[in-house]
Amino acid sequence: MEGIGGALSTAFMYILAAALMFGVPLMTLSSNNDDIAQMSLQAETQEFVDTVTSTGVLAEADYAAFEQAASADGTAKEIEMEIKVLDENPGKKTTQANYKKYGENVFYSIYSAQIDDTLAKNGSITLKQGDMFSVSVKNKYPTLGDTLNNFFYSVPQSAAYSIASQASAYCTVNGDL
């Protein structure tokens, strides 16, 4: 009987050694890969938002290039966009009101589905000064790092996105100029 117990403990030690030799470095590498992808995605997202808000034009070609850059790491991304259009509502303002003063204006939102339809139909969307453009990106499927973290730490997959970014800015120019 002692031979079986010794064989089981030896097998257990081999499994533990293999997990330490391969599992920990794999987990570290995949986590570092996710960190690099996260930083790259955040930079791409911020650059896209800055380009749109500094030119006042959201072009279909620019959006397609952003989609390709966002998925450059090989993972599918879910991109959500929102344009908050400044509605100055001149009918409610008095002659002494300052239209540039924050708090006196109202925004209405246009979301991804309407933005995609408009881009497909017109090829671009023109923003005006004061409009706000927001983009949020996250990975659709778990990465290797997410899977290993879930396995080792029992983190629910829906609780964390290791690759996600968001950026927003006010448009600084009128795009129709």
N, C-alpha and C positions, 0 to 999 in steps of 0.2 A: 504494500500500500504506500510505503514511503516513496517508491519510485514514481508513482503517478502524481503525488503531491509535489515532488521535486520537479517533475516535467511540467506541471501546470504553472508552478511559480517561475520556472525558466521561460516558458512561453509568455507569461504575463510580463516579465521583465523585458523580453524582446519587443513586445508590442509597445510598452511604455517608452523604451529607448527609441523605437522608430517614430513614435509620436513626437518625442522631444527633438529628434534629429531632423525630421521632415516637416512636421506640423507647425512648429513655432516659426521656423524661417519662412515657410509658405504664408503663414498668417501675417508676418511682418512685411513681407514683400507685397502681398495683396493690399494691405492697409496703406503702405507707401504709394502704391500705384493709384489707389483711390484718392489719396491726398493730392497727388500731382494732377490727376484728372479734375478734381474739384477746383484747384487753383486755376487751371487752364480754362475751365468752363466759366468761372467767375470773371476772368479777364475778358473772354470772348463776349459774355453777356453785357458787361459794362461798356465795352467798345461799341457793340451794336446799339445800345441805348444812347450812348453819347453821339454816335453818328446820326441817328434819327433825330434826336432833339436839337442838334446843332445845324442840321440842314432843313428841318421841318418837313421832310419827306420820308415816308416809309414805303420803299419800293419793293416790288415782288422779288426782284433779282437779289437785293440786299438780304431779304428774309430767307431766301433759298440758300444763299451763301452762309448765313448764320446757322441755319438748320444743319448744313453739312459740317461746319466747324464745330458745332455743339456735339455732334455724333462722331467726331474724328477719333475718339478713343475706342470705338467699336461697340458702344452700348447705345441702345435706343433711348431717346429722350422725349419727355413730354413737355411741350412748350406752351405756356399760357401767356397771352398778351392782353393788355388793357390800355385803352386810350381814354383818359378823362378829358372830355372836350369842355373848354371854358365857354359857358353860356352867360354872356354879360347881361342879358335880359334888360335891355334899355327901357322897356315899358314900365318897370317898377322903380327906376332910379329917378331921383330928383336932379335938378340942374346943378346942384352943388356937390353931388356924389362924385367921388374919385373912382373911375372905373378900374384903376390899377391897384386899388387898395384891397388887400386880402380880407375876406369875410363878407364882401359885398357881392361877390359873384357866386354862381352856382355851376357845378360840374355835372355832366351826365356821362355815363360810362358806355364804351363800346368794347365788347369782349372778343375773345379769339375767334369764335364762329363767325361773327359779323365781319371781323377784320379779314379773315381768310376769304370770305365771299367777296368782299370789296376788292381785295388784291387780285383775285381771279378775274373779276369783271373789269376793273379799271387799270390794273397794273401798278397802282400806287395809291397812297392815302396822303393827303396834304394836311399838315398840322399848322396851327397858328400859335403865335407867341402866347404863352400862358397855359397851353394844353399840357397835360401830364401823360407820359408814356412809361408803362411798366412792363417788365418781362420777368417771368418766373420759369425756371427750368429744373427738372429733376429726372433722374433715371427711371425708366419704366420697369425694368427688371432688376433683381438683385445681382450685385457683382460677386466675384469670388470672395472678396473681403467681407461682404455682408453675410454670405453663406457661412463662412468660417466663424465670424463673430456670433451668429445665431447658434451654431453648433457648440462653441466653447462657452459662451456666456448666456445662452438662452434669451437673446434679445429678439422680441417679435419683429418680423420683417416689416410690418406696417408701421412700426414705431420710428424707424430711422431711414433716411435716404443718405447714403454716403456721398453721393454726387448730386448736389443741388446748388442752385444759385438764383439770385434775384437782383434786379437793379431797376431803378426808376429815376426819372428826371423831368423837370419842366422844360418845355420847348422854349428856346431863346430867340427864335426868329420865325417870321411868317414864311411858310413853305411855298406860297404862291408867288413870291417875288422873283 
